Amino acid sequence: MDRQAIQERFGIIGTSPLLLRELDRARQIAQTDITVLIEGESGVGKELFAQAIHEMSRRRHKPLVTVNCGAIPEGLIESELFGNEKGAYTGAVERRIGYFEQANGSTIFLDEIGEMPQAAQVRLLRVLETGAFSRVGSSKVIKVDVRVIAATNKDLGREVQAGRFREDLYYRLSTVVLKIPPLRERPEDILPIFEHFLHRFAQKYNTAPKRLSEDARRLLLRYRWPGNIRELRNVAEQAVVLHRGDTLTADDLRSYLRGVTASGVNQGLVPVGRMRSENGVDSRERELIYRALLELRLEIREMKEQLGALTARLGAAIPQANRREEDGDLVIVHKTEPEAYTSLIEDVPYEIEAEPERRPPVTKAEPVKPAEEEPLPTLEDAERRLIAEALRRFEGNRRQTARALGISERTLYRKLKEYEAES
């Protein structure tokens, strides 16, 4: 069976080199009985590859036995896999045939193998090495001829290092490893897969075919698809059922995509999904680092803009001896203790809107003398009064208050918490 026939038969859609390479490897190993470990994120189609390997093997005349190891309670997994005798434990009212006996002469697919308890891992290793086991509550040894295909969305190498997965079982399972790429690493396949699902669900629900606009196509390509093909399928089904028109725009699709804001995708963060692991650093860790750095850069840029506006408007709050002008810009000279002005950085957002009518502009020719009978408020007091006045004006609405003050809601919330702690 050639590659194209396999893709058509099992619904493996795509032309990505990463996908086709793993598909070719699956074709090579299908006719053998070698143990296979399929790695990949949730929703990438690991079960499709397991089904394809089984259907291309000499065991295809018997059904593939699929077991979700993460869905079986820890106390029952050995009984589910290997069977049990009547009375072996409370509730065992009859003899039960386990999945390995059912799969004799066929293939067993152990999905989510990383969730298997360690006690069951020991017995599974023995079955892989000897092909023999005994039911729970029995000493009779049963021999089976079973091919094992396992799948996981975890990094089993790290699970071994953390002591949550047996090292010997890991090496026994990973004789051949297939790594199914996530959807974000094969962007050329996103639109063909999505349009395939649109056509399929239109036929299933007897609705008019849907067409994608150009902005919808761009949105689908920009989205990171954390749920991979499973999420893409879900979005296509929702669009077919819920959308009344025959054209899907970006605005139509945006409500179906998790993590997409009204202003764009992933809040404008740069895509980092294609980065490979180097020196043991996982791409997901790099993504978190890049996100944090980007947010920090945005906050620093905002802080610089606000600090520049502050220094231009707060001439009265800075002693004449501590400021001078260079090329039309105000420069603060710290001839006194620097600690006296460190609060300026924290208090920038609030001082921009400080009451200008109470602080007339200062010129070099006419320096303003502080009023003796009414001393100027401190920066902290002015900040507190300004926030209180803004909250009163907007009837306690924090979002409108923060917008009027030119600060974020998070900063306003923190300031209010500080005032509550001081009072």
DRENDO-1510 file (C-alpha; in Angstrom, 1 decimal, always signed):
<recs>
REC; n; res; u; v; w
REC; 1; MET; +0.0; +0.0; +0.0 .
REC; 2; ASP; +1.6; +3.3; -1.0 .
REC; 3; ARG; +1.6; +6.5; +1.0 .
REC; 4; GLN; -1.3; +8.2; -0.7 .
REC; 5; ALA; -3.5; +5.1; -0.3 .
REC; 6; ILE; -2.7; +5.0; +3.4 .
REC; 7; GLN; -3.6; +8.6; +3.9 .
REC; 8; GLU; -6.9; +8.3; +2.0 .
REC; 9; ARG; -7.9; +5.1; +3.9 .
REC; 10; PHE; -7.1; +6.3; +7.4 .
REC; 11; GLY; -7.8; +10.0; +7.0 .
REC; 12; ILE; -4.3; +11.2; +7.6 .
REC; 13; ILE; -4.4; +14.5; +5.7 .
REC; 14; GLY; -1.3; +16.6; +5.0 .
REC; 15; THR; +1.8; +17.1; +2.9 .
REC; 16; SER; +4.1; +18.3; +5.6 .
REC; 17; PRO; +7.6; +16.7; +5.4 .
REC; 18; LEU; +7.5; +16.1; +9.2 .
REC; 19; LEU; +4.3; +14.2; +8.8 .
REC; 20; LEU; +5.2; +12.2; +5.7 .
REC; 21; ARG; +8.5; +11.1; +7.3 .
REC; 22; GLU; +6.7; +9.5; +10.2 .
REC; 23; LEU; +4.2; +8.0; +7.9 .
REC; 24; ASP; +6.9; +6.4; +5.8 .
REC; 25; ARG; +8.5; +5.0; +9.0 .
REC; 26; ALA; +5.1; +3.5; +10.0 .
REC; 27; ARG; +4.9; +1.8; +6.7 .
REC; 28; GLN; +8.4; +0.3; +7.2 .
REC; 29; ILE; +7.7; -1.2; +10.6 .
REC; 30; ALA; +4.1; -2.3; +10.0 .
REC; 31; GLN; +5.0; -5.8; +8.7 .
REC; 32; THR; +7.2; -6.6; +11.7 .
REC; 33; ASP; +6.2; -7.3; +15.3 .
REC; 34; ILE; +8.5; -4.6; +16.7 .
REC; 35; THR; +7.2; -2.6; +19.7 .
REC; 36; VAL; +6.3; +1.0; +18.8 .
REC; 37; LEU; +6.0; +4.1; +21.0 .
REC; 38; ILE; +4.1; +7.0; +19.4 .
REC; 39; GLU; +4.8; +10.4; +21.0 .
REC; 40; GLY; +2.9; +13.5; +20.3 .
REC; 41; GLU; +0.7; +16.2; +21.9 .
REC; 42; SER; -2.9; +15.5; +22.7 .
REC; 43; GLY; -5.1; +15.6; +19.5 .
REC; 44; VAL; -2.4; +15.1; +16.9 .
REC; 45; GLY; -3.8; +11.8; +15.7 .
REC; 46; LYS; -1.7; +9.1; +17.5 .
REC; 47; GLU; -4.5; +6.6; +17.3 .
REC; 48; LEU; -4.8; +7.0; +13.5 .
REC; 49; PHE; -1.1; +5.9; +13.2 .
REC; 50; ALA; -1.7; +3.0; +15.5 .
REC; 51; GLN; -4.7; +1.9; +13.5 .
REC; 52; ALA; -2.7; +2.3; +10.2 .
REC; 53; ILE; +0.2; +0.2; +11.5 .
REC; 54; HIS; -2.2; -2.6; +12.6 .
REC; 55; GLU; -4.1; -2.6; +9.4 .
REC; 56; MET; -0.9; -2.8; +7.3 .
REC; 57; SER; +0.4; -5.7; +9.4 .
REC; 58; ARG; -0.1; -9.5; +9.2 .
REC; 59; ARG; -2.4; -9.2; +12.3 .
REC; 60; ARG; -5.0; -7.0; +10.5 .
REC; 61; HIS; -7.5; -9.9; +10.3 .
REC; 62; LYS; -8.2; -9.5; +14.0 .
REC; 63; PRO; -9.5; -6.3; +15.6 .
REC; 64; LEU; -7.1; -3.8; +17.2 .
REC; 65; VAL; -7.7; -3.8; +21.0 .
REC; 66; THR; -7.5; -0.2; +22.3 .
REC; 67; VAL; -6.9; +0.6; +26.0 .
REC; 68; ASN; -6.9; +4.0; +27.5 .
REC; 69; CYS; -4.6; +3.6; +30.5 .
REC; 70; GLY; -5.5; +7.0; +31.9 .
REC; 71; ALA; -9.2; +6.2; +32.1 .
REC; 72; ILE; -8.8; +3.0; +34.3 .
REC; 73; PRO; -8.7; +3.4; +38.1 .
REC; 74; GLU; -5.3; +2.5; +39.6 .
REC; 75; GLY; -6.8; -0.4; +41.6 .
REC; 76; LEU; -8.4; -2.0; +38.6 .
REC; 77; ILE; -5.8; -1.6; +35.8 .
REC; 78; GLU; -4.1; -5.0; +36.4 .
REC; 79; SER; -7.4; -6.7; +36.3 .
REC; 80; GLU; -8.4; -4.9; +33.2 .
REC; 81; LEU; -5.2; -5.7; +31.4 .
REC; 82; PHE; -4.6; -9.3; +32.5 .
REC; 83; GLY; -8.0; -10.5; +33.8 .
REC; 84; ASN; -9.0; -11.9; +37.1 .
REC; 85; GLU; -10.4; -15.0; +38.7 .
REC; 86; LYS; -13.7; -15.2; +40.5 .
REC; 87; GLY; -13.3; -13.9; +44.1 .
REC; 88; ALA; -9.8; -12.4; +43.4 .
REC; 89; TYR; -11.0; -9.2; +45.1 .
REC; 90; THR; -14.1; -7.7; +46.5 .
REC; 91; GLY; -16.6; -7.3; +43.6 .
REC; 92; ALA; -15.0; -10.0; +41.4 .
REC; 93; VAL; -18.1; -12.1; +41.1 .
REC; 94; GLU; -16.9; -14.0; +38.0 .
REC; 95; ARG; -13.8; -14.8; +35.9 .
REC; 96; ARG; -12.9; -11.9; +33.6 .
REC; 97; ILE; -10.7; -12.1; +30.5 .
REC; 98; GLY; -8.3; -9.2; +30.3 .
REC; 99; TYR; -7.3; -7.1; +27.3 .
REC; 100; PHE; -4.1; -9.0; +26.6 .
REC; 101; GLU; -6.0; -12.3; +26.3 .
REC; 102; GLN; -8.5; -10.5; +24.0 .
REC; 103; ALA; -5.6; -9.3; +21.8 .
REC; 104; ASN; -4.0; -12.7; +21.4 .
REC; 105; GLY; -2.8; -12.9; +17.8 .
REC; 106; SER; -3.6; -9.3; +17.3 .
REC; 107; THR; -2.3; -5.8; +18.4 .
REC; 108; ILE; -3.0; -4.0; +21.6 .
REC; 109; PHE; -2.8; -0.2; +21.6 .
REC; 110; LEU; -1.9; +1.2; +25.1 .
REC; 111; ASP; -2.9; +4.9; +24.9 .
REC; 112; GLU; -1.7; +7.3; +27.5 .
REC; 113; ILE; +0.9; +4.8; +28.7 .
REC; 114; GLY; +2.5; +7.5; +30.8 .
REC; 115; GLU; -0.5; +7.4; +33.2 .
REC; 116; MET; +0.1; +3.7; +34.1 .
REC; 117; PRO; +0.8; +3.0; +37.8 .
REC; 118; GLN; +4.2; +1.6; +38.5 .
REC; 119; ALA; +2.8; -1.7; +39.9 .
REC; 120; ALA; +1.2; -2.4; +36.5 .
REC; 121; GLN; +4.4; -1.3; +34.7 .
REC; 122; VAL; +6.3; -4.2; +36.3 .
REC; 123; ARG; +3.8; -6.7; +35.0 .
REC; 124; LEU; +3.7; -5.1; +31.6 .
REC; 125; LEU; +7.4; -5.3; +31.3 .
REC; 126; ARG; +7.3; -9.0; +32.0 .
REC; 127; VAL; +4.6; -9.5; +29.4 .
REC; 128; LEU; +6.7; -7.7; +26.8 .
REC; 129; GLU; +9.8; -9.7; +27.6 .
REC; 130; THR; +8.2; -13.2; +28.0 .
REC; 131; GLY; +4.8; -13.0; +26.4 .
REC; 132; ALA; +3.4; -14.6; +29.6 .
REC; 133; PHE; +1.3; -13.4; +32.6 .
REC; 134; SER; -1.2; -14.7; +35.0 .
REC; 135; ARG; -4.7; -13.4; +35.9 .
REC; 136; VAL; -5.2; -11.6; +39.2 .
REC; 137; GLY; -5.9; -14.2; +41.8 .
REC; 138; SER; -4.4; -17.1; +39.8 .
REC; 139; SER; -1.0; -18.7; +39.6 .
REC; 140; LYS; -1.7; -20.2; +36.1 .
REC; 141; VAL; +0.7; -18.8; +33.5 .
REC; 142; ILE; -1.0; -17.8; +30.2 .
REC; 143; LYS; +1.1; -17.3; +27.0 .
REC; 144; VAL; -0.1; -14.8; +24.4 .
REC; 145; ASP; +1.2; -13.6; +21.0 .
REC; 146; VAL; +0.5; -9.8; +21.2 .
REC; 147; ARG; +2.1; -6.9; +19.4 .
REC; 148; VAL; +2.2; -3.8; +21.6 .
REC; 149; ILE; +1.8; -0.2; +20.3 .
REC; 150; ALA; +2.0; +2.5; +23.1 .
REC; 151; ALA; +1.3; +6.2; +22.9 .
REC; 152; THR; +1.8; +9.1; +25.2 .
REC; 153; ASN; +1.5; +12.9; +25.2 .
REC; 154; LYS; +4.2; +13.1; +27.9 .
REC; 155; ASP; +8.0; +13.2; +27.7 .
REC; 156; LEU; +8.7; +9.7; +29.0 .
REC; 157; GLY; +12.4; +10.5; +29.3 .
REC; 158; ARG; +11.6; +13.2; +31.8 .
REC; 159; GLU; +9.1; +10.9; +33.6 .
REC; 160; VAL; +11.9; +8.4; +34.0 .
REC; 161; GLN; +14.2; +11.1; +35.5 .
REC; 162; ALA; +11.4; +12.1; +37.9 .
REC; 163; GLY; +11.0; +8.5; +39.0 .
REC; 164; ARG; +7.4; +8.2; +37.7 .
REC; 165; PHE; +8.1; +5.8; +34.9 .
REC; 166; ARG; +10.3; +2.7; +34.9 .
REC; 167; GLU; +13.5; +3.1; +32.9 .
REC; 168; ASP; +13.6; -0.5; +31.8 .
REC; 169; LEU; +10.0; -0.4; +30.5 .
REC; 170; TYR; +10.7; +2.9; +28.7 .
REC; 171; TYR; +13.6; +1.3; +26.8 .
REC; 172; ARG; +11.5; -1.8; +26.1 .
REC; 173; LEU; +8.6; +0.3; +24.7 .
REC; 174; SER; +10.7; +2.7; +22.7 .
REC; 175; THR; +12.3; +0.2; +20.3 .
REC; 176; VAL; +10.9; +2.4; +17.5 .
REC; 177; VAL; +9.6; +5.9; +18.3 .
REC; 178; LEU; +7.3; +7.8; +16.0 .
REC; 179; LYS; +7.0; +11.5; +16.8 .
REC; 180; ILE; +3.8; +13.0; +15.4 .
REC; 181; PRO; +4.3; +16.7; +14.9 .
REC; 182; PRO; +1.8; +19.2; +16.4 .
REC; 183; LEU; -0.4; +21.2; +14.0 .
REC; 184; ARG; +1.5; +24.4; +14.6 .
REC; 185; GLU; +4.7; +22.8; +13.1 .
REC; 186; ARG; +2.9; +21.8; +9.9 .
REC; 187; PRO; +1.0; +25.1; +8.9 .
REC; 188; GLU; +0.7; +24.0; +5.3 .
REC; 189; ASP; -1.7; +21.3; +6.5 .
REC; 190; ILE; -4.1; +23.5; +8.5 .
REC; 191; LEU; -6.3; +24.8; +5.7 .
REC; 192; PRO; -6.6; +21.5; +3.8 .
REC; 193; ILE; -7.6; +19.7; +7.1 .
REC; 194; PHE; -10.1; +22.4; +8.0 .
REC; 195; GLU; -11.7; +22.5; +4.6 .
REC; 196; HIS; -11.9; +18.6; +4.7 .
REC; 197; PHE; -13.9; +18.8; +8.0 .
REC; 198; LEU; -16.1; +21.6; +6.7 .
REC; 199; HIS; -17.1; +19.5; +3.7 .
REC; 200; ARG; -17.5; +16.4; +5.8 .
REC; 201; PHE; -19.8; +18.1; +8.4 .
REC; 202; ALA; -21.8; +19.9; +5.8 .
REC; 203; GLN; -22.7; +16.5; +4.4 .
REC; 204; LYS; -23.3; +15.0; +7.8 .
REC; 205; TYR; -25.7; +17.8; +8.9 .
REC; 206; ASN; -27.1; +18.4; +5.4 .
REC; 207; THR; -26.1; +22.1; +5.4 .
REC; 208; ALA; -24.8; +24.4; +2.6 .
REC; 209; PRO; -21.1; +24.2; +2.0 .
REC; 210; LYS; -19.0; +26.9; +3.8 .
REC; 211; ARG; -16.3; +29.0; +2.1 .
REC; 212; LEU; -13.4; +30.6; +4.0 .
REC; 213; SER; -12.7; +34.3; +3.4 .
REC; 214; GLU; -9.1; +35.5; +3.1 .
REC; 215; ASP; -9.0; +37.0; +6.6 .
REC; 216; ALA; -10.4; +33.7; +8.0 .
REC; 217; ARG; -7.6; +31.8; +6.3 .
REC; 218; ARG; -5.0; +34.1; +7.8 .
REC; 219; LEU; -6.6; +33.8; +11.2 .
REC; 220; LEU; -6.5; +30.0; +11.0 .
REC; 221; LEU; -2.8; +30.0; +10.0 .
REC; 222; ARG; -1.9; +32.5; +12.8 .
REC; 223; TYR; -3.7; +30.5; +15.6 .
REC; 224; ARG; -1.4; +28.1; +17.5 .
REC; 225; TRP; -4.0; +25.2; +17.8 .
REC; 226; PRO; -3.1; +24.0; +21.3 .
REC; 227; GLY; -5.7; +21.2; +20.9 .
REC; 228; ASN; -4.2; +20.3; +17.5 .
REC; 229; ILE; -6.5; +18.4; +15.0 .
REC; 230; ARG; -9.0; +17.6; +17.7 .
REC; 231; GLU; -9.6; +21.3; +18.3 .
REC; 232; LEU; -9.6; +22.1; +14.6 .
REC; 233; ARG; -12.2; +19.5; +14.0 .
REC; 234; ASN; -14.3; +20.9; +16.8 .
REC; 235; VAL; -14.1; +24.4; +15.4 .
REC; 236; ALA; -15.1; +23.2; +11.9 .
REC; 237; GLU; -18.1; +21.4; +13.3 .
REC; 238; GLN; -19.3; +24.4; +15.3 .
REC; 239; ALA; -18.9; +26.6; +12.2 .
REC; 240; VAL; -21.0; +24.3; +10.1 .
REC; 241; VAL; -23.8; +23.9; +12.6 .
REC; 242; LEU; -23.9; +27.5; +14.1 .
REC; 243; HIS; -23.1; +29.8; +11.2 .
REC; 244; ARG; -26.0; +30.6; +8.9 .
REC; 245; GLY; -24.1; +32.2; +5.9 .
REC; 246; ASP; -22.1; +30.4; +3.3 .
REC; 247; THR; -18.9; +32.4; +3.9 .
REC; 248; LEU; -16.8; +32.2; +7.1 .
REC; 249; THR; -14.9; +35.4; +8.1 .
REC; 250; ALA; -12.3; +35.9; +10.7 .
REC; 251; ASP; -14.9; +37.5; +13.0 .
REC; 252; ASP; -17.1; +34.4; +12.6 .
REC; 253; LEU; -14.3; +32.0; +13.6 .
REC; 254; ARG; -12.8; +34.1; +16.4 .
REC; 255; SER; -15.6; +33.2; +18.8 .
REC; 256; TYR; -14.8; +29.5; +18.3 .
REC; 257; LEU; -11.1; +29.8; +18.9 .
REC; 258; ARG; -10.0; +29.6; +22.5 .
REC; 259; GLY; -7.3; +32.1; +23.4 .
REC; 260; VAL; -8.2; +34.5; +20.6 .
REC; 261; THR; -9.0; +38.1; +21.7 .
REC; 262; ALA; -11.0; +40.6; +19.9 .
REC; 263; SER; -7.9; +42.4; +18.8 .
REC; 264; GLY; -6.1; +39.4; +17.4 .
REC; 265; VAL; -4.5; +36.1; +18.1 .
REC; 266; ASN; -2.7; +35.2; +21.4 .
REC; 267; GLN; -2.6; +38.9; +22.3 .
REC; 268; GLY; -0.1; +39.6; +19.6 .
REC; 269; LEU; +2.6; +37.3; +21.0 .
REC; 270; VAL; +5.2; +36.1; +18.6 .
REC; 271; PRO; +4.9; +32.5; +17.5 .
REC; 272; VAL; +7.5; +30.3; +19.0 .
REC; 273; GLY; +6.0; +26.9; +18.5 .
REC; 274; ARG; +8.5; +25.8; +15.8 .
REC; 275; MET; +11.5; +26.1; +18.1 .
REC; 276; ARG; +13.4; +22.8; +18.7 .
REC; 277; SER; +14.7; +21.6; +22.0 .
REC; 278; GLU; +18.4; +22.4; +22.4 .
REC; 279; ASN; +20.6; +21.6; +25.4 .
REC; 280; GLY; +17.7; +19.9; +27.2 .
REC; 281; VAL; +15.5; +23.1; +27.1 .
REC; 282; ASP; +11.9; +22.2; +26.0 .
REC; 283; SER; +10.2; +24.5; +23.5 .
REC; 284; ARG; +7.3; +25.0; +25.9 .
REC; 285; GLU; +9.7; +26.4; +28.5 .
REC; 286; ARG; +11.2; +28.7; +25.9 .
REC; 287; GLU; +7.7; +29.9; +25.0 .
REC; 288; LEU; +6.9; +30.9; +28.6 .
REC; 289; ILE; +10.2; +32.7; +28.7 .
REC; 290; TYR; +9.6; +34.6; +25.5 .
REC; 291; ARG; +6.1; +35.5; +26.6 .
REC; 292; ALA; +7.4; +36.9; +29.9 .
REC; 293; LEU; +10.2; +38.9; +28.2 .
REC; 294; LEU; +7.7; +40.4; +25.8 .
REC; 295; GLU; +5.3; +41.4; +28.5 .
REC; 296; LEU; +8.3; +42.9; +30.4 .
REC; 297; ARG; +9.3; +44.9; +27.4 .
REC; 298; LEU; +5.9; +46.3; +26.9 .
REC; 299; GLU; +5.7; +47.3; +30.6 .
REC; 300; ILE; +9.1; +49.0; +30.4 .
REC; 301; ARG; +8.1; +50.9; +27.3 .
REC; 302; GLU; +5.0; +52.1; +29.0 .
REC; 303; MET; +6.9; +53.1; +32.1 .
REC; 304; LYS; +9.4; +55.1; +30.0 .
REC; 305; GLU; +6.6; +57.0; +28.2 .
REC; 306; GLN; +4.9; +57.8; +31.5 .
REC; 307; LEU; +8.1; +58.8; +33.2 .
REC; 308; GLY; +8.9; +61.2; +30.3 .
REC; 309; ALA; +5.5; +62.8; +30.7 .
REC; 310; LEU; +5.9; +63.0; +34.4 .
REC; 311; THR; +9.3; +64.8; +34.2 .
REC; 312; ALA; +7.8; +67.3; +31.7 .
REC; 313; ARG; +4.8; +68.2; +33.9 .
REC; 314; LEU; +6.1; +68.0; +37.5 .
REC; 315; GLY; +8.5; +70.9; +37.4 .
REC; 316; ALA; +7.0; +72.2; +40.7 .
REC; 317; ALA; +7.7; +69.0; +42.5 .
REC; 318; ILE; +11.4; +69.0; +41.6 .
REC; 319; PRO; +13.7; +71.6; +43.3 .
REC; 320; GLN; +15.2; +74.2; +41.0 .
REC; 321; ALA; +18.7; +73.2; +42.1 .
REC; 322; ASN; +18.1; +69.7; +40.9 .
REC; 323; ARG; +17.0; +70.3; +37.4 .
REC; 324; ARG; +18.3; +71.8; +34.2 .
REC; 325; GLU; +17.3; +71.9; +30.5 .
REC; 326; GLU; +19.4; +70.3; +27.8 .
REC; 327; ASP; +18.2; +70.8; +24.2 .
REC; 328; GLY; +14.7; +71.6; +25.4 .
REC; 329; ASP; +14.5; +68.5; +27.6 .
REC; 330; LEU; +14.2; +68.5; +31.4 .
REC; 331; VAL; +17.1; +66.7; +33.1 .
REC; 332; ILE; +16.9; +65.8; +36.8 .
REC; 333; VAL; +20.2; +66.1; +38.7 .
REC; 334; HIS; +20.3; +64.1; +41.9 .
REC; 335; LYS; +22.3; +66.4; +44.1 .
REC; 336; THR; +20.3; +65.1; +47.1 .
REC; 337; GLU; +19.7; +61.5; +48.1 .
REC; 338; PRO; +18.5; +59.4; +45.1 .
REC; 339; GLU; +16.1; +57.6; +47.4 .
REC; 340; ALA; +14.0; +60.7; +47.6 .
REC; 341; TYR; +12.9; +60.2; +44.1 .
REC; 342; THR; +12.8; +56.4; +43.7 .
REC; 343; SER; +9.0; +56.5; +44.2 .
REC; 344; LEU; +8.7; +58.5; +41.0 .
REC; 345; ILE; +9.0; +55.3; +39.0 .
REC; 346; GLU; +6.3; +53.6; +40.9 .
REC; 347; ASP; +4.0; +56.6; +40.9 .
REC; 348; VAL; +4.3; +57.7; +37.3 .
REC; 349; PRO; +0.8; +56.8; +36.2 .
REC; 350; TYR; -0.9; +58.8; +38.9 .
REC; 351; GLU; +1.1; +62.0; +38.7 .
REC; 352; ILE; +0.4; +62.6; +35.0 .
REC; 353; GLU; -3.2; +63.7; +35.8 .
REC; 354; ALA; -2.2; +65.6; +39.0 .
REC; 355; GLU; -4.2; +68.7; +39.4 .
REC; 356; PRO; -2.4; +71.2; +37.1 .
REC; 357; GLU; -4.4; +74.2; +38.2 .
REC; 358; ARG; -3.0; +74.0; +41.7 .
REC; 359; ARG; +0.6; +74.0; +40.3 .
REC; 360; PRO; +1.2; +76.9; +38.0 .
REC; 361; PRO; +4.0; +76.3; +35.4 .
REC; 362; VAL; +7.4; +77.3; +36.5 .
REC; 363; THR; +9.8; +79.3; +34.4 .
REC; 364; LYS; +13.5; +79.9; +34.9 .
REC; 365; ALA; +12.9; +83.6; +35.3 .
REC; 366; GLU; +10.3; +83.2; +38.0 .
REC; 367; PRO; +10.8; +80.2; +40.2 .
REC; 368; VAL; +7.7; +79.3; +42.3 .
REC; 369; LYS; +8.1; +79.5; +46.0 .
REC; 370; PRO; +6.2; +77.1; +48.1 .
REC; 371; ALA; +3.3; +78.6; +50.0 .
REC; 372; GLU; +4.1; +78.9; +53.6 .
REC; 373; GLU; +0.6; +78.7; +54.9 .
REC; 374; GLU; -0.4; +75.7; +52.8 .
REC; 375; PRO; +2.5; +73.3; +52.2 .
REC; 376; LEU; +2.5; +71.2; +49.0 .
REC; 377; PRO; +1.2; +67.6; +49.5 .
REC; 378; THR; +3.6; +64.7; +49.2 .
REC; 379; LEU; +3.6; +62.6; +46.1 .
REC; 380; GLU; +2.0; +59.8; +48.1 .
REC; 381; ASP; -0.7; +62.0; +49.4 .
REC; 382; ALA; -1.4; +63.5; +46.0 .
REC; 383; GLU; -1.6; +60.0; +44.5 .
REC; 384; ARG; -4.0; +58.8; +47.2 .
REC; 385; ARG; -6.3; +61.9; +46.7 .
REC; 386; LEU; -6.3; +61.6; +43.0 .
REC; 387; ILE; -7.3; +57.9; +43.1 .
REC; 388; ALA; -10.0; +58.6; +45.6 .
REC; 389; GLU; -11.4; +61.5; +43.5 .
REC; 390; ALA; -11.4; +59.4; +40.3 .
REC; 391; LEU; -13.1; +56.5; +42.1 .
REC; 392; ARG; -15.8; +58.9; +43.4 .
REC; 393; ARG; -16.2; +60.4; +40.0 .
REC; 394; PHE; -16.7; +57.0; +38.3 .
REC; 395; GLU; -18.8; +55.7; +41.2 .
REC; 396; GLY; -16.3; +53.0; +42.2 .
REC; 397; ASN; -15.8; +51.6; +38.6 .
REC; 398; ARG; -12.2; +50.5; +38.7 .
REC; 399; ARG; -11.9; +49.9; +35.0 .
REC; 400; GLN; -13.0; +53.5; +34.1 .
REC; 401; THR; -10.9; +54.8; +36.9 .
REC; 402; ALA; -7.8; +53.1; +35.7 .
REC; 403; ARG; -8.4; +54.2; +32.1 .
REC; 404; ALA; -8.9; +57.9; +33.2 .
REC; 405; LEU; -5.7; +57.8; +35.3 .
REC; 406; GLY; -3.7; +56.2; +32.5 .
REC; 407; ILE; -2.8; +53.1; +34.5 .
REC; 408; SER; -3.6; +49.4; +34.3 .
REC; 409; GLU; -6.3; +47.8; +36.4 .
REC; 410; ARG; -3.7; +45.6; +38.0 .
REC; 411; THR; -1.7; +48.6; +39.2 .
REC; 412; LEU; -4.8; +50.3; +40.6 .
REC; 413; TYR; -5.9; +47.2; +42.4 .
REC; 414; ARG; -2.4; +46.8; +44.0 .
REC; 415; LYS; -2.5; +50.5; +45.1 .
REC; 416; LEU; -5.9; +50.1; +46.7 .
REC; 417; LYS; -4.7; +47.0; +48.5 .
REC; 418; GLU; -1.7; +49.0; +49.9 .
REC; 419; TYR; -4.0; +51.7; +51.1 .
REC; 420; GLU; -6.2; +49.2; +52.9 .
REC; 421; ALA; -3.2; +47.6; +54.6 .
REC; 422; GLU; -2.0; +51.0; +55.8 .
REC; 423; SER; -5.4; +52.1; +57.2 .
</recs>
